[in-house]
Amino acid sequence: MNYTENPKALQLNTSSPVVDVVLGDDRISLKAYPLADTALSQKILDFMHQALNWKQLKKGANEGTKTLYRRIAEMIS
């Protein structure tokens, strides 16, 4: 299904604390499943692994927020 042709096919449910995506009749929890396809997921994991090896990866919300405020970070995951 092409979601750009049918904008109502992708709906966010913000009534619960956990954000859910409703795709047609299916409900997907954003906490449980990645939304990227397999190839993109692998590229993201490779990128994160490379950043970890180069000591460029900060872990935790506080460390990520600090780098964001200092304009050091280009990506927060």
N, C-alpha and C positions, 0 to 999 in steps of 0.2 A: 504494500500500500504506500502510495506517495503522500506524505503528510503535508507537502506544500500545496497540493491540489485540494485537499480536504482539511482545512484548519481545525474543524471540530473533531477530527479523529484523534487529536492529541490534546488531552485536557489534564490540567493539574488539579488535584484535590488538596486544597490547603486547609480544610476544616479539621484535619487531624494533625498532631505534632509531627508525624512522619509524613513527608511529602510522597504522594503516590501519583503515578501517571496512569491515565486510563487510555488504553489503545483499543478502541472498539469495545468489545466485551471483556477484554483482559485488563486486570489491574496489576501494575508493576510497582514495587517499592523501590525508590531511587537509592535507598540505603543498601539494598540487597543485591542489585544487579547493575553492572556497568551498561551504559547506553551506547558505547562505541562498539563497532563490529570487531571481529576477531583480529583482523590485520591492524587496525588502529589501536586496539588494546595492547597488542604486542609492541607496537612502536612506542607507546606511552610507557610501558614497563621497561623497555630498553633505555629510553631517555632517563627515566628515574634511576635505573641501575647505574648508568654512566655518571649521573650527577652525584650519586652516592660514592662512587669510586673516586671522583675528583674532589670529595669533601665539600661539595657545593649544596648538599641537601640539608635543610634544617627540619628537625622533627618537632612537632607540637604546635599548638595554636599560638602560644606566646612568642615562640621563636619566629614563626611565620609572620606574625603581626609586626614584630620589631623590624624585620627586614623589609616589610612592605612600607612601613612609615619612613624608614631611612632611604627609601627608593633604591634598595639593593636588589630586591626580588623582582623578577619579571614574570614569575609564575608561582601561584600558590595552589597546592593540591590538597 
